[in-house]
Amino acid sequence: MVKAVTGFGRSGLYDWFIQRVSAVVLVAYTLFIVGFIFLSKDFGYASWSALFEQRWVRVFSLIALISTIAHAWIGLWSVVTDYLTNRMMGGKATVLRILVEVLLGAVAVFYAVWGIEILWGV
């Protein structure tokens, strides 16, 4: 049985499910932020800061950040494995695909650490 080592989930169905759940989380977070901006009477630094001082907003933001990273990883992994193939790129496609996946993984880790620092830092 062939197994995808670099895929996010255990199977295509699992990856599909993660993308759909992460999309729902991102829609909910976007509606929340846009609603807060438009429904705030005095929108400014003070109200924005007060919003993000609440633990549940930080947790919701962290869930949205993780959802963004998972959603992007699955989507980009699909594109990379579809288009960086030996048939399309020749013998160097495997090396190029692995390098691109490593780069995308490093960017994902960087954004995760940076986002956590922004949300939970001092």
Phi, psi and omega in degrees: 000132179277134182234132178280111183283328186265000178288154182286320184255186180277336182206173177297322179294319179295317177297317178301316181295317178299318179296320180291316179295317179295326177295319178296317178300316182293323176295316179298317181293318179298315178297321178297311182294314179297319177298318179297317181297314184280336182263354177286133179287318181236078182280122179190192183299319183297314181289323178295316179295318178296324178297313185278357171283340181283132184299320183295329177289321177295319179295316178298319178294321178295319177297320178294322178296314179296321178296319178298315181294315179296316180298315180293319181299313181296316180296314181290324177298319179297316180295315182297315181287338177280324189252339176261073182244162177298325180295324183268329188243351181093195186292340182272003184296321182296315179296316179297317179298317179294319178298317178296319179295321177295316178298314179296322176296319178295319178296319179298316178295317179302312180295323179296312181296317180297316179296319178296319178298319179293316183288318189247001178289175181290000000 
